[in-house]
Structures are given as structure tokens and as C-alpha cells.
């Protein structure tokens, strides 16, 4: 049975964000990877209800609506990949795309890839069938492979790179996600298969959120390590609704809302970001490469690339950094491009010609 590009769904089921690209790329979306059971009460006077996602095993709120309300911080270890949360997020993508016989392309962090690949593929297939879908195929890739295939990588000057750039020499990949950090390597366009050149651990942006959240609850101690002009007001204190998820919101927006003003979060969060880099980024580089001086370049991806920032990353990576404007979407774009180039190159060309 022949397959068509219309069946393709690339999905990044990240700890922080779930992203998808379907078909020839014309269908895409993303939402926060947060799930909470839907409440049965009617809300405001019985006339207002929050929209919930209904499955055969329950109804759920999904995404940013859960950030301040109902979604508890969760483990970022391997249990996430067999949890009800990831099941709901996966089914939500299938519902939004609406393809009954999908070709699914997704991935797993390096740390769990070998042990969990077959089990994860089996779970995805089972979950899809239970909800009335009939997957044509399920493909699980090592997560770090995605960013290397991202067609929107930028050079340090902000220009989209020529695809041939990543085909020459030794290039590393560091993907810093919400709950995991992964690394791998390509040499002259071929993935390095040696296990010593792949690395991953359950550390990610959520560690920065936790550290910053703790620091903001101890203002006096935080102020002692900040330059005088960046210190927080002495009467600054967090309210009862502020959580680790709030740190994510503030870091994305670039400021802390305070009494009708905006406090620049960049210098305040620098100690937490630098502590993470000193620990995880240094360990990653030391484990896989020892040093980066002799590499042709480093592809950096994941939401952590934005949180840490190019300026801080350049303190640890001594080669050219290639990073997309929205590195949190590098993985899903890479998954999609990988499968298209391997299986649907001609169909993709025809689609582009029809749209143009």
C-alpha cells in the first residue's frame, strides 16, 4: 500500500511544549505540555465552561490554561514517556490534525532511546488505535537528530545557513529541553554511531525554573549576588499563585510584572542560568568532546537555548553556534524534513509548486 505525504505527522512530545507539523508542512501547531483533569462544575453562574479535550478515558484541560491552575510539576525521567500526560498530548495532536491513517515521526531523548524505543512505539500505536486511528507506521528517532535537519538554522549574523554547511566537517548538536539535555554528532553529513558520542540526562530548563523560583523566595540572599543596579526591591515577595511554571512565563516574556512596572528578568535570572550552564553544559561538552575548539560548528536547540541565550552559550562553546530563531521548534522541523527527504521528496516539490 502506497503512502502519501498527507498522512505524515511529525510530533515533538517535549516536556515543555508539544509541537507538530503535518502533511507537506501546511498544518502545524504547538501547545504547552501541561495536562490537568477537566472539572465538572459549570463555572461562572453555570453559563461559562472551559473547553476540554475529551478522550475515551476522560476529559482534560491542555496547554497554558493549566500553567497556573491544576497541573502539578512532574518528573522528567523515563516514566513521562508512558504516562497519561504524554498519552493525552499525543491524542490531542492526532485530533487537531484529523488524519485517520497517520505516518507518525517522533523521538526520544538519548538517555532513554535504546531502552524505550520499541516500548514507546508500541504505546503510541496502542493509544492511537484505542481512539479510532489506524497508524500506517510509527517512527521513533533519537531526539538530537532533529535539530541537525532543521531547515531554519541561523548563523551568528542571523542569516539562514546554506544546507551544505552542516554536511562538512564535525558538527555537534546540543538540545536543551524542558526536562532533558541531549547531545550527538554528525561528521560530513553522517551521524556518529559510537555510543560515546551520544549523551543525555534528565536535566533541563525546569532546573533553572526551580532554582530561580527558590532564589526569588529568598530576596535578601539573591540581592547579595546581584550587581547593585539590578537588585530587587527590599519589599519584593512572591504571591500565593506564583509557581515554577510562572518562571517559564516570565523568562519567555523577559520581565517580572511588579506593581504595574516591568523588572528586567535577564540579570536577575543570570545566576540560575549560569549555574545550570556551569553544571550541565560543561558536563555535556566534557563527556562527548572534551573541548569544542576543533569542531566545524555546534547546533544548539530546544527551549533552553533561548533561556540561556547565545551570549551565555558562547562562553562555553568555542566554535560557530548555529541556532534557529525559535530553537524550541528545531526538533519537530527536523523530524518532518528528515522523513520528507527520505520518503516524500517529489511529493513535497509538487505541493510547493501547487501552492506557488
C-alpha positions in Angstrom: 0.0 0.0 0.0 1.5 3.3 -1.1 1.7 6.2 1.4 1.2 9.9 0.7 2.7 13.0 2.3 -0.8 13.9 3.6 -0.5 11.1 6.1 2.7 12.5 7.7 2.6 13.9 11.2 5.9 14.9 12.9 5.5 15.3 16.6 7.8 16.6 19.3 6.3 15.5 22.6 8.5 17.6 24.7 8.3 18.1 28.5 7.7 21.8 28.0 6.0 22.1 24.6 4.2 19.7 22.3 4.7 20.7 18.6 3.6 19.1 15.4 4.0 19.6 11.6 1.7 17.6 9.3 1.3 17.0 5.6 3.8 18.9 3.5 4.2 21.5 6.3 0.9 23.4 5.8 -0.5 22.1 9.1 1.4 22.9 12.2 0.8 23.9 15.8 2.1 23.8 19.4 0.8 24.0 22.9 2.3 23.7 26.4 2.8 20.1 27.5 0.6 20.6 30.5 -2.4 18.3 31.3 -5.0 18.5 34.1 -8.3 16.6 34.6 -11.3 18.7 33.5 -13.6 19.9 36.2 -17.2 19.0 36.0 -18.5 22.3 37.5 -20.1 24.9 35.2 -18.0 27.9 36.4 -19.4 31.4 36.2 -23.1 31.2 37.0 -23.4 28.0 35.0 -23.1 30.0 31.8 -19.3 29.6 31.2 -17.4 26.4 30.7 -13.7 25.9 29.8 -13.1 23.9 26.7 -11.8 20.4 27.5 -10.3 17.7 25.4 -12.4 14.5 25.5 -10.9 11.0 25.2 -12.4 7.6 25.8 -10.7 7.5 29.2 -11.6 11.0 30.5 -11.7 14.8 29.8 -8.7 17.1 30.2 -7.6 20.7 30.1 -4.4 21.0 28.0 -1.8 23.7 27.5 -1.3 27.2 29.0 -4.7 27.1 30.8 -3.1 24.6 33.2 0.0 26.7 33.9 -1.3 28.4 37.0 -4.2 26.0 37.6 -4.2 22.3 38.1 -1.0 21.0 36.5 1.4 19.8 39.1 5.1 19.8 38.5 6.1 16.3 37.2 9.1 14.0 36.9 11.2 14.4 33.8 12.5 10.8 34.0 11.6 7.9 31.7 8.2 7.5 33.4 6.9 10.5 31.5 7.1 8.6 28.2 4.5 6.0 29.4 2.3 8.4 31.4 -1.3 9.5 30.9 0.0 13.1 30.3 2.0 12.2 27.2 -0.9 9.9 26.0 -3.3 12.9 26.2 -0.8 15.2 24.5 -0.3 12.7 21.7 -4.0 12.1 21.1 -4.6 15.9 21.1 -2.2 16.2 18.2 -4.0 13.4 16.3 -7.3 15.1 16.9 -6.1 18.5 15.7 -4.6 17.1 12.5 -7.5 14.8 11.8 -5.6 12.1 9.8 -7.1 8.7 10.4 -4.2 6.7 9.0 -1.1 8.7 10.1 2.5 8.2 9.5 3.9 9.3 12.8 7.5 10.5 13.2 8.6 11.4 16.7 11.6 10.9 19.0 13.0 10.0 22.4 15.8 11.6 24.4 19.2 9.9 24.1 19.1 8.7 27.7 16.0 6.6 27.0 16.2 5.9 23.3 17.8 2.4 23.3 15.8 1.0 26.3 12.4 2.6 25.5 12.2 2.9 21.7 10.2 -0.2 20.9 8.0 0.2 24.0 7.3 3.8 23.2 6.4 3.0 19.6 4.1 0.2 20.8 2.4 2.5 23.3 1.8 5.2 20.7 0.2 2.6 18.3 -2.0 1.2 21.1 -3.1 4.7 22.2 -4.0 5.7 18.7 -5.9 2.5 17.9 -7.9 2.9 21.2 -9.2 6.3 20.0 -10.1 5.1 16.5 -6.9 5.8 14.5 -5.1 3.3 12.4 -1.4 4.3 12.2 0.3 3.4 8.9 3.7 3.5 10.6 5.4 4.8 13.7 9.0 6.0 13.5 10.9 6.9 16.7 14.2 8.7 16.2 17.0 9.8 18.6 15.9 13.3 19.7 19.2 15.0 18.9 18.9 14.1 15.2 16.1 16.5 14.7 17.9 19.8 15.1 20.6 18.8 12.6 17.9 18.6 9.9 16.2 21.9 10.9 16.0 24.0 7.6 15.8 27.2 9.6 19.1 27.2 11.4 20.8 30.7 11.5 24.4 31.7 11.7 25.7 34.1 14.3 24.8 37.0 12.0 21.2 35.9 11.9 21.2 34.6 8.3 19.7 31.2 7.3 22.6 28.8 6.6 23.3 27.1 3.3 22.2 23.4 3.9 25.7 22.3 2.8 27.3 24.0 5.9 26.1 21.1 8.1 27.3 18.5 5.6 31.0 19.4 6.1 33.3 18.5 9.0 32.4 17.6 12.6 29.3 19.2 13.9 27.9 18.7 17.4 24.3 19.0 18.5 23.2 20.1 22.0 19.4 20.1 22.6 18.4 21.7 25.9 14.7 20.9 26.6 12.4 21.4 29.5 13.4 18.2 31.3 16.2 16.7 29.3 19.5 17.7 27.7 20.8 15.7 24.7 24.0 15.7 22.6 25.1 13.9 19.4 27.4 14.4 16.5 27.5 14.3 12.7 30.7 14.1 10.6 30.5 15.0 6.9 26.7 14.6 7.0 26.7 11.2 8.7 25.5 10.5 12.2 28.2 9.2 14.6 27.1 5.8 15.7 29.6 5.4 18.6 27.7 5.5 21.9 30.5 7.5 23.4 29.5 10.4 21.0 25.9 10.4 22.2 24.9 11.7 25.6 21.8 12.7 27.6 20.5 13.2 31.0 17.3 14.3 32.8 18.3 17.9 33.3 16.8 20.9 31.5 15.2 24.3 31.7 12.9 23.1 34.5 16.0 23.0 36.7 16.6 26.7 36.0 12.9 27.4 36.8 13.2 25.6 40.2 16.4 27.4 41.1 15.1 30.9 40.1 11.8 30.2 42.0 13.8 29.3 45.1 16.0 32.4 44.7 13.0 34.8 44.3 11.6 33.5 47.6 14.9 34.5 49.3 15.3 38.1 48.0 18.0 39.2 50.5 20.2 36.3 49.6 19.6 36.8 45.9 20.4 40.5 46.1 23.8 39.8 47.6 24.9 38.1 44.4 23.4 40.7 42.0 25.0 44.0 40.9 23.5 46.9 42.9 21.6 48.3 39.9 19.8 45.0 39.3 18.8 44.2 42.9 15.2 43.6 43.6 13.2 46.0 45.9 13.5 45.0 49.6 9.8 44.6 49.9 9.6 42.3 46.8 7.9 38.9 47.6 6.1 36.3 45.5 2.3 35.9 45.8 0.5 32.7 46.6 -0.2 31.9 42.9 3.4 32.1 41.7 4.8 28.6 40.8 7.7 27.1 38.9 5.6 27.4 35.7 5.4 31.2 36.3 9.2 31.3 36.0 8.8 30.0 32.5 6.2 32.6 31.6 8.4 35.5 33.0 11.5 34.2 31.3 9.7 34.0 27.9 8.3 37.5 28.3 11.6 38.9 29.6 10.3 40.6 32.6 8.7 40.2 36.1 5.5 42.2 36.4 5.8 44.2 39.7 3.3 46.8 40.9 2.4 48.0 37.4 6.0 48.1 36.2 8.3 45.6 34.5 11.5 44.3 36.1 14.1 43.0 33.5 14.5 39.3 34.4 17.7 38.8 32.4 20.2 40.0 35.0 18.1 38.5 37.9 18.0 35.1 36.3 21.6 35.1 35.2 23.0 33.4 38.4 20.5 30.5 37.9 21.2 30.2 34.2 24.9 30.4 34.7 24.8 27.7 37.4 22.9 25.4 35.0 25.4 26.0 32.2 28.4 25.5 34.6 26.9 22.2 35.6 25.0 20.6 32.6 26.5 22.3 29.5 30.1 21.8 30.8 29.4 18.1 31.7 27.8 17.6 28.2 30.8 19.1 26.4 33.4 17.3 28.6 31.7 13.9 28.2 31.2 14.0 24.4 34.0 16.2 23.1 36.3 17.3 25.9 36.5 20.7 24.1 34.8 22.3 21.1 37.8 24.2 19.7 38.3 21.9 16.7 34.7 21.5 15.6 33.2 23.0 12.5 30.2 24.2 14.5 27.6 23.4 17.1 23.8 23.2 16.5 22.0 24.4 19.7 18.3 23.7 20.0 15.4 23.4 22.5 13.7 26.0 24.7 16.8 26.1 26.9 18.8 27.7 24.0 16.6 30.7 24.3 16.6 30.8 28.1 20.4 30.5 28.3 20.9 32.8 25.3 23.5 32.9 22.6 25.7 35.3 24.7 26.0 32.9 27.6 26.4 29.8 25.4 29.3 31.4 23.6 31.2 31.4 27.0 31.1 27.6 26.8 31.1 26.7 23.1 34.3 27.7 21.3 33.1 27.3 17.7 30.4 28.7 15.5 26.9 28.3 17.0 24.0 27.6 14.6 20.6 28.2 16.2 17.1 28.9 14.8 15.2 32.0 15.8 12.8 29.6 17.6 15.1 26.8 18.6 12.2 25.1 20.6 10.8 24.1 17.2 14.1 22.8 15.7 13.3 19.2 16.7 9.9 19.0 15.1 11.0 20.8 11.9 13.9 18.4 11.7 11.8 15.3 12.2 9.5 16.5 9.4 12.3 17.4 7.0 14.1 14.1 7.7 11.1 11.9 6.8 10.2 14.1 3.7 13.7 13.9 2.3 13.8 10.1 2.9 10.3 9.3 1.5 8.4 12.1 0.0 10.8 14.5 -1.7 9.0 14.5 -5.0 5.5 14.9 -3.4 6.9 17.8 -1.4 8.1 19.5 -4.5 4.7 19.1 -6.2 3.0 20.6 -3.1 5.2 23.6 -3.1 4.7 24.1 -6.8 0.9 23.9 -6.4 1.0 26.5 -3.6 3.3 28.8 -5.5 
